[in-house]
């Protein structure tokens, strides 16, 4: 390959630097053959300079590759993709998502379980065991209803830079589809369940302990506080409100819809 490159370089140099008389005819095949022969001879004498940075460059490339494929960096890439999707591209994606959702609902005949006036809030904190929070996230993902919200009072540990990193690590951990997913070159799969930071909702509904659930319908609210399964909490509320939407939501979570 290097030998061919040398020939091409010299051929081009000779062709373009050779002074052809303006009245002369186009070069014949014999002329071109002679030029190519000379180019091959000159190419044999050509010595490319040694790249004194080759070893250093190779080392830097290997280090960059290792950094890029590290679990920590891949997690950062995944988080940045989600941030850009939410903060930058959301205005452009939202209409498309709504259109896609409408088309899907039209084709399948399925819509969100809760009626337009119904809302459901699940209040959590980082003090709850990861396994319990993860079970709630799985339930909300199965519910697939935008009117069901997972709510926290604020960031884990507070707003300082170091504590914000701790909070980011917490969200990465509990959103894993498999809590035991190891750190490898392949990023762990995660649920796309929004976690809303809404201290005002804690105050509005008087939440004093977590987990807690609130069902609201046209201004009326029902509150249950206690550590229980997601579907069981919904069922307890539905005993009082007798909502067809909640009934369907419970079926979705249990896989019997």
Secondary structure, DSSP 4 states (H G I P E B T S, - for coil): -HHHHHHHHHHHHHHHHS---TTSPPP-HHHHHHHHHHHHHHHHH--PPP-TTHHHHHHHHHHHHHHHTSHHHHHHHHHHHHHHHHHTSHHHHHHHHHHHHHHHHHHH----SS-TTEEEEEE--TTS-HHHHHHHHHHHHHH--TTEEEEESS-TT-SSHHHHHHHHHHHHHHTBSSTT----SSPPPB----EEE-HHHHHHHT--SSSEEEEEETTEEEEEES---HHHHHHHHHHHH--HHHHHHHHHHHT--
